[in-house]
Amino acid sequence: MSNLSNIGKLIHLYIDEIEPGDGIDAPEFLISATAKFLSESGGRNWIPV
């Protein structure tokens, strides 16, 4: 069973351990809107998932 104590907490991920998944075809407007939202979100470059 998963450890549920990390829910809602920021955790550090080592960049060399992150494996990107398969790419997707996203419309340019979606990428632009997401970039705008992230740049206007108080200077943070992350969103909770």
mmCIF file of the N, C-alpha and C atoms, coordinates in Angstrom:
data_MODEL
# 
_entry.id   MODEL 
# 
loop_
_atom_site.group_PDB 
_atom_site.id 
_atom_site.type_symbol 
_atom_site.label_atom_id 
_atom_site.label_alt_id 
_atom_site.label_comp_id 
_atom_site.label_asym_id 
_atom_site.label_entity_id 
_atom_site.label_seq_id 
_atom_site.pdbx_PDB_ins_code 
_atom_site.Cartn_x 
_atom_site.Cartn_y 
_atom_site.Cartn_z 
_atom_site.occupancy 
_atom_site.B_iso_or_equiv 
_atom_site.pdbx_formal_charge 
_atom_site.auth_seq_id 
_atom_site.auth_comp_id 
_atom_site.auth_asym_id 
_atom_site.auth_atom_id 
_atom_site.pdbx_PDB_model_num 
ATOM 1   N N  . MET A 1 1  ? 0.844  -1.180 0.000   1.00 0.00 ? 1  MET A N  1 
ATOM 2   C CA . MET A 1 1  ? 0.000  0.000  0.000   1.00 0.00 ? 1  MET A CA 1 
ATOM 3   C C  . MET A 1 1  ? 0.886  1.239  0.000   1.00 0.00 ? 1  MET A C  1 
ATOM 4   N N  . SER A 1 2  ? 0.440  2.323  -0.601  1.00 0.00 ? 2  SER A N  1 
ATOM 5   C CA . SER A 1 2  ? 1.219  3.554  -0.689  1.00 0.00 ? 2  SER A CA 1 
ATOM 6   C C  . SER A 1 2  ? 1.281  4.263  0.654   1.00 0.00 ? 2  SER A C  1 
ATOM 7   N N  . ASN A 1 3  ? 2.325  5.065  0.784   1.00 0.00 ? 3  ASN A N  1 
ATOM 8   C CA . ASN A 1 3  ? 2.464  5.904  1.966   1.00 0.00 ? 3  ASN A CA 1 
ATOM 9   C C  . ASN A 1 3  ? 1.624  7.154  1.753   1.00 0.00 ? 3  ASN A C  1 
ATOM 10  N N  . LEU A 1 4  ? 0.577  7.331  2.518   1.00 0.00 ? 4  LEU A N  1 
ATOM 11  C CA . LEU A 1 4  ? -0.334 8.463  2.333   1.00 0.00 ? 4  LEU A CA 1 
ATOM 12  C C  . LEU A 1 4  ? 0.106  9.700  3.103   1.00 0.00 ? 4  LEU A C  1 
ATOM 13  N N  . SER A 1 5  ? 1.219  9.646  3.825   1.00 0.00 ? 5  SER A N  1 
ATOM 14  C CA . SER A 1 5  ? 1.649  10.799 4.612   1.00 0.00 ? 5  SER A CA 1 
ATOM 15  C C  . SER A 1 5  ? 2.232  11.912 3.742   1.00 0.00 ? 5  SER A C  1 
ATOM 16  N N  . ASN A 1 6  ? 2.544  11.647 2.468   1.00 0.00 ? 6  ASN A N  1 
ATOM 17  C CA . ASN A 1 6  ? 3.102  12.674 1.585   1.00 0.00 ? 6  ASN A CA 1 
ATOM 18  C C  . ASN A 1 6  ? 2.036  13.459 0.833   1.00 0.00 ? 6  ASN A C  1 
ATOM 19  N N  . ILE A 1 7  ? 0.776  13.120 1.000   1.00 0.00 ? 7  ILE A N  1 
ATOM 20  C CA . ILE A 1 7  ? -0.288 13.810 0.274   1.00 0.00 ? 7  ILE A CA 1 
ATOM 21  C C  . ILE A 1 7  ? -0.326 15.273 0.690   1.00 0.00 ? 7  ILE A C  1 
ATOM 22  N N  . GLY A 1 8  ? -0.283 16.166 -0.287  1.00 0.00 ? 8  GLY A N  1 
ATOM 23  C CA . GLY A 1 8  ? -0.344 17.599 -0.033  1.00 0.00 ? 8  GLY A CA 1 
ATOM 24  C C  . GLY A 1 8  ? 0.977  18.228 0.342   1.00 0.00 ? 8  GLY A C  1 
ATOM 25  N N  . LYS A 1 9  ? 2.043  17.463 0.434   1.00 0.00 ? 9  LYS A N  1 
ATOM 26  C CA . LYS A 1 9  ? 3.350  17.999 0.796   1.00 0.00 ? 9  LYS A CA 1 
ATOM 27  C C  . LYS A 1 9  ? 4.218  18.126 -0.449  1.00 0.00 ? 9  LYS A C  1 
ATOM 28  N N  . LEU A 1 10 ? 5.111  19.108 -0.425  1.00 0.00 ? 10 LEU A N  1 
ATOM 29  C CA . LEU A 1 10 ? 6.101  19.214 -1.489  1.00 0.00 ? 10 LEU A CA 1 
ATOM 30  C C  . LEU A 1 10 ? 7.204  18.215 -1.191  1.00 0.00 ? 10 LEU A C  1 
ATOM 31  N N  . ILE A 1 11 ? 7.619  17.497 -2.190  1.00 0.00 ? 11 ILE A N  1 
ATOM 32  C CA . ILE A 1 11 ? 8.721  16.567 -2.013  1.00 0.00 ? 11 ILE A CA 1 
ATOM 33  C C  . ILE A 1 11 ? 9.785  16.870 -3.059  1.00 0.00 ? 11 ILE A C  1 
ATOM 34  N N  . HIS A 1 12 ? 11.012 16.594 -2.712  1.00 0.00 ? 12 HIS A N  1 
ATOM 35  C CA . HIS A 1 12 ? 12.130 16.848 -3.615  1.00 0.00 ? 12 HIS A CA 1 
ATOM 36  C C  . HIS A 1 12 ? 12.315 15.645 -4.532  1.00 0.00 ? 12 HIS A C  1 
ATOM 37  N N  . LEU A 1 13 ? 12.359 15.915 -5.827  1.00 0.00 ? 13 LEU A N  1 
ATOM 38  C CA . LEU A 1 13 ? 12.620 14.859 -6.805  1.00 0.00 ? 13 LEU A CA 1 
ATOM 39  C C  . LEU A 1 13 ? 13.976 15.127 -7.445  1.00 0.00 ? 13 LEU A C  1 
ATOM 40  N N  . TYR A 1 14 ? 14.823 14.132 -7.464  1.00 0.00 ? 14 TYR A N  1 
ATOM 41  C CA . TYR A 1 14 ? 16.121 14.280 -8.106  1.00 0.00 ? 14 TYR A CA 1 
ATOM 42  C C  . TYR A 1 14 ? 15.929 14.264 -9.618  1.00 0.00 ? 14 TYR A C  1 
ATOM 43  N N  . ILE A 1 15 ? 16.481 15.264 -10.284 1.00 0.00 ? 15 ILE A N  1 
ATOM 44  C CA . ILE A 1 15 ? 16.267 15.444 -11.719 1.00 0.00 ? 15 ILE A CA 1 
ATOM 45  C C  . ILE A 1 15 ? 16.735 14.227 -12.516 1.00 0.00 ? 15 ILE A C  1 
ATOM 46  N N  . ASP A 1 16 ? 17.788 13.565 -12.063 1.00 0.00 ? 16 ASP A N  1 
ATOM 47  C CA . ASP A 1 16 ? 18.278 12.410 -12.818 1.00 0.00 ? 16 ASP A CA 1 
ATOM 48  C C  . ASP A 1 16 ? 17.420 11.164 -12.614 1.00 0.00 ? 16 ASP A C  1 
ATOM 49  N N  . GLU A 1 17 ? 16.471 11.217 -11.683 1.00 0.00 ? 17 GLU A N  1 
ATOM 50  C CA . GLU A 1 17 ? 15.574 10.086 -11.460 1.00 0.00 ? 17 GLU A CA 1 
ATOM 51  C C  . GLU A 1 17 ? 14.213 10.264 -12.138 1.00 0.00 ? 17 GLU A C  1 
ATOM 52  N N  . ILE A 1 18 ? 13.992 11.423 -12.741 1.00 0.00 ? 18 ILE A N  1 
ATOM 53  C CA . ILE A 1 18 ? 12.721 11.689 -13.407 1.00 0.00 ? 18 ILE A CA 1 
ATOM 54  C C  . ILE A 1 18 ? 12.794 11.139 -14.826 1.00 0.00 ? 18 ILE A C  1 
ATOM 55  N N  . GLU A 1 19 ? 11.858 10.292 -15.160 1.00 0.00 ? 19 GLU A N  1 
ATOM 56  C CA . GLU A 1 19 ? 11.807 9.728  -16.504 1.00 0.00 ? 19 GLU A CA 1 
ATOM 57  C C  . GLU A 1 19 ? 10.566 10.266 -17.211 1.00 0.00 ? 19 GLU A C  1 
ATOM 58  N N  . PRO A 1 20 ? 10.764 11.101 -18.239 1.00 0.00 ? 20 PRO A N  1 
ATOM 59  C CA . PRO A 1 20 ? 9.602  11.635 -18.945 1.00 0.00 ? 20 PRO A CA 1 
ATOM 60  C C  . PRO A 1 20 ? 8.858  10.531 -19.686 1.00 0.00 ? 20 PRO A C  1 
ATOM 61  N N  . GLY A 1 21 ? 7.571  10.670 -19.742 1.00 0.00 ? 21 GLY A N  1 
ATOM 62  C CA . GLY A 1 21 ? 6.757  9.704  -20.473 1.00 0.00 ? 21 GLY A CA 1 
ATOM 63  C C  . GLY A 1 21 ? 6.744  10.033 -21.948 1.00 0.00 ? 21 GLY A C  1 
ATOM 64  N N  . ASP A 1 22 ? 5.854  9.404  -22.653 1.00 0.00 ? 22 ASP A N  1 
ATOM 65  C CA . ASP A 1 22 ? 5.713  9.671  -24.078 1.00 0.00 ? 22 ASP A CA 1 
ATOM 66  C C  . ASP A 1 22 ? 5.190  11.088 -24.288 1.00 0.00 ? 22 ASP A C  1 
ATOM 67  N N  . GLY A 1 23 ? 5.648  11.735 -25.326 1.00 0.00 ? 23 GLY A N  1 
ATOM 68  C CA . GLY A 1 23 ? 5.178  13.069 -25.658 1.00 0.00 ? 23 GLY A CA 1 
ATOM 69  C C  . GLY A 1 23 ? 3.747  13.041 -26.175 1.00 0.00 ? 23 GLY A C  1 
ATOM 70  N N  . ILE A 1 24 ? 3.119  14.201 -26.165 1.00 0.00 ? 24 ILE A N  1 
ATOM 71  C CA . ILE A 1 24 ? 1.760  14.311 -26.691 1.00 0.00 ? 24 ILE A CA 1 
ATOM 72  C C  . ILE A 1 24 ? 1.706  15.468 -27.675 1.00 0.00 ? 24 ILE A C  1 
ATOM 73  N N  . ASP A 1 25 ? 0.706  15.448 -28.512 1.00 0.00 ? 25 ASP A N  1 
ATOM 74  C CA . ASP A 1 25 ? 0.476  16.565 -29.420 1.00 0.00 ? 25 ASP A CA 1 
ATOM 75  C C  . ASP A 1 25 ? -0.529 17.490 -28.755 1.00 0.00 ? 25 ASP A C  1 
ATOM 76  N N  . ALA A 1 26 ? -0.042 18.630 -28.254 1.00 0.00 ? 26 ALA A N  1 
ATOM 77  C CA . ALA A 1 26 ? -0.915 19.599 -27.597 1.00 0.00 ? 26 ALA A CA 1 
ATOM 78  C C  . ALA A 1 26 ? -1.019 20.836 -28.479 1.00 0.00 ? 26 ALA A C  1 
ATOM 79  N N  . PRO A 1 27 ? -2.207 21.421 -28.567 1.00 0.00 ? 27 PRO A N  1 
ATOM 80  C CA . PRO A 1 27 ? -2.362 22.640 -29.362 1.00 0.00 ? 27 PRO A CA 1 
ATOM 81  C C  . PRO A 1 27 ? -1.507 23.774 -28.791 1.00 0.00 ? 27 PRO A C  1 
ATOM 82  N N  . GLU A 1 28 ? -1.000 24.619 -29.666 1.00 0.00 ? 28 GLU A N  1 
ATOM 83  C CA . GLU A 1 28 ? -0.151 25.738 -29.261 1.00 0.00 ? 28 GLU A CA 1 
ATOM 84  C C  . GLU A 1 28 ? -0.849 26.640 -28.248 1.00 0.00 ? 28 GLU A C  1 
ATOM 85  N N  . PHE A 1 29 ? -2.166 26.868 -28.405 1.00 0.00 ? 29 PHE A N  1 
ATOM 86  C CA . PHE A 1 29 ? -2.866 27.750 -27.471 1.00 0.00 ? 29 PHE A CA 1 
ATOM 87  C C  . PHE A 1 29 ? -2.873 27.169 -26.062 1.00 0.00 ? 29 PHE A C  1 
ATOM 88  N N  . LEU A 1 30 ? -2.908 25.864 -25.933 1.00 0.00 ? 30 LEU A N  1 
ATOM 89  C CA . LEU A 1 30 ? -2.896 25.231 -24.618 1.00 0.00 ? 30 LEU A CA 1 
ATOM 90  C C  . LEU A 1 30 ? -1.535 25.400 -23.947 1.00 0.00 ? 30 LEU A C  1 
ATOM 91  N N  . ILE A 1 31 ? -0.481 25.241 -24.702 1.00 0.00 ? 31 ILE A N  1 
ATOM 92  C CA . ILE A 1 31 ? 0.867  25.436 -24.170 1.00 0.00 ? 31 ILE A CA 1 
ATOM 93  C C  . ILE A 1 31 ? 1.063  26.890 -23.767 1.00 0.00 ? 31 ILE A C  1 
ATOM 94  N N  . SER A 1 32 ? 0.618  27.824 -24.604 1.00 0.00 ? 32 SER A N  1 
ATOM 95  C CA . SER A 1 32 ? 0.752  29.247 -24.296 1.00 0.00 ? 32 SER A CA 1 
ATOM 96  C C  . SER A 1 32 ? -0.049 29.637 -23.064 1.00 0.00 ? 32 SER A C  1 
ATOM 97  N N  . ALA A 1 33 ? -1.273 29.136 -22.956 1.00 0.00 ? 33 ALA A N  1 
ATOM 98  C CA . ALA A 1 33 ? -2.114 29.454 -21.797 1.00 0.00 ? 33 ALA A CA 1 
ATOM 99  C C  . ALA A 1 33 ? -1.510 28.891 -20.514 1.00 0.00 ? 33 ALA A C  1 
ATOM 100 N N  . THR A 1 34 ? -0.957 27.701 -20.585 1.00 0.00 ? 34 THR A N  1 
ATOM 101 C CA . THR A 1 34 ? -0.326 27.103 -19.411 1.00 0.00 ? 34 THR A CA 1 
ATOM 102 C C  . THR A 1 34 ? 0.906  27.895 -19.000 1.00 0.00 ? 34 THR A C  1 
ATOM 103 N N  . ALA A 1 35 ? 1.726  28.290 -19.961 1.00 0.00 ? 35 ALA A N  1 
ATOM 104 C CA . ALA A 1 35 ? 2.916  29.086 -19.663 1.00 0.00 ? 35 ALA A CA 1 
ATOM 105 C C  . ALA A 1 35 ? 2.524  30.421 -19.045 1.00 0.00 ? 35 ALA A C  1 
ATOM 106 N N  . LYS A 1 36 ? 1.473  31.041 -19.555 1.00 0.00 ? 36 LYS A N  1 
ATOM 107 C CA . LYS A 1 36 ? 1.006  32.317 -19.004 1.00 0.00 ? 36 LYS A CA 1 
ATOM 108 C C  . LYS A 1 36 ? 0.524  32.131 -17.570 1.00 0.00 ? 36 LYS A C  1 
ATOM 109 N N  . PHE A 1 37 ? -0.253 31.076 -17.317 1.00 0.00 ? 37 PHE A N  1 
ATOM 110 C CA . PHE A 1 37 ? -0.750 30.804 -15.969 1.00 0.00 ? 37 PHE A CA 1 
ATOM 111 C C  . PHE A 1 37 ? 0.404  30.595 -14.995 1.00 0.00 ? 37 PHE A C  1 
ATOM 112 N N  . LEU A 1 38 ? 1.393  29.806 -15.408 1.00 0.00 ? 38 LEU A N  1 
ATOM 113 C CA . LEU A 1 38 ? 2.528  29.548 -14.525 1.00 0.00 ? 38 LEU A CA 1 
ATOM 114 C C  . LEU A 1 38 ? 3.327  30.814 -14.250 1.00 0.00 ? 38 LEU A C  1 
ATOM 115 N N  . SER A 1 39 ? 3.489  31.676 -15.248 1.00 0.00 ? 39 SER A N  1 
ATOM 116 C CA . SER A 1 39 ? 4.254  32.901 -15.035 1.00 0.00 ? 39 SER A CA 1 
ATOM 117 C C  . SER A 1 39 ? 3.496  33.907 -14.177 1.00 0.00 ? 39 SER A C  1 
ATOM 118 N N  . GLU A 1 40 ? 2.174  33.813 -14.136 1.00 0.00 ? 40 GLU A N  1 
ATOM 119 C CA . GLU A 1 40 ? 1.363  34.737 -13.333 1.00 0.00 ? 40 GLU A CA 1 
ATOM 120 C C  . GLU A 1 40 ? 0.994  34.164 -11.962 1.00 0.00 ? 40 GLU A C  1 
ATOM 121 N N  . SER A 1 41 ? 1.501  33.016 -11.621 1.00 0.00 ? 41 SER A N  1 
ATOM 122 C CA . SER A 1 41 ? 1.077  32.353 -10.386 1.00 0.00 ? 41 SER A CA 1 
ATOM 123 C C  . SER A 1 41 ? 1.987  32.668 -9.203  1.00 0.00 ? 41 SER A C  1 
ATOM 124 N N  . GLY A 1 42 ? 2.408  33.902 -9.104  1.00 0.00 ? 42 GLY A N  1 
ATOM 125 C CA . GLY A 1 42 ? 3.209  34.303 -7.959  1.00 0.00 ? 42 GLY A CA 1 
ATOM 126 C C  . GLY A 1 42 ? 4.668  33.901 -8.040  1.00 0.00 ? 42 GLY A C  1 
ATOM 127 N N  . GLY A 1 43 ? 5.167  33.668 -9.218  1.00 0.00 ? 43 GLY A N  1 
ATOM 128 C CA . GLY A 1 43 ? 6.574  33.357 -9.389  1.00 0.00 ? 43 GLY A CA 1 
ATOM 129 C C  . GLY A 1 43 ? 6.943  31.904 -9.185  1.00 0.00 ? 43 GLY A C  1 
ATOM 130 N N  . ARG A 1 44 ? 5.979  31.058 -8.900  1.00 0.00 ? 44 ARG A N  1 
ATOM 131 C CA . ARG A 1 44 ? 6.325  29.647 -8.726  1.00 0.00 ? 44 ARG A CA 1 
ATOM 132 C C  . ARG A 1 44 ? 6.237  28.932 -10.069 1.00 0.00 ? 44 ARG A C  1 
ATOM 133 N N  . ASN A 1 45 ? 7.042  27.925 -10.238 1.00 0.00 ? 45 ASN A N  1 
ATOM 134 C CA . ASN A 1 45 ? 7.036  27.186 -11.498 1.00 0.00 ? 45 ASN A CA 1 
ATOM 135 C C  . ASN A 1 45 ? 6.532  25.767 -11.299 1.00 0.00 ? 45 ASN A C  1 
ATOM 136 N N  . TRP A 1 46 ? 5.647  25.580 -10.333 1.00 0.00 ? 46 TRP A N  1 
ATOM 137 C CA . TRP A 1 46 ? 5.068  24.267 -10.077 1.00 0.00 ? 46 TRP A CA 1 
ATOM 138 C C  . TRP A 1 46 ? 3.588  24.436 -9.793  1.00 0.00 ? 46 TRP A C  1 
ATOM 139 N N  . ILE A 1 47 ? 2.860  23.405 -9.998  1.00 0.00 ? 47 ILE A N  1 
ATOM 140 C CA . ILE A 1 47 ? 1.449  23.390 -9.636  1.00 0.00 ? 47 ILE A CA 1 
ATOM 141 C C  . ILE A 1 47 ? 1.180  22.101 -8.880  1.00 0.00 ? 47 ILE A C  1 
ATOM 142 N N  . PRO A 1 48 ? 0.303  22.148 -7.896  1.00 0.00 ? 48 PRO A N  1 
ATOM 143 C CA . PRO A 1 48 ? 0.009  20.918 -7.163  1.00 0.00 ? 48 PRO A CA 1 
ATOM 144 C C  . PRO A 1 48 ? -0.709 19.911 -8.051  1.00 0.00 ? 48 PRO A C  1 
ATOM 145 N N  . VAL A 1 49 ? -0.356 18.659 -7.911  1.00 0.00 ? 49 VAL A N  1 
ATOM 146 C CA . VAL A 1 49 ? -1.021 17.601 -8.677  1.00 0.00 ? 49 VAL A CA 1 
ATOM 147 C C  . VAL A 1 49 ? -1.634 16.584 -7.746  1.00 0.00 ? 49 VAL A C  1 
# 
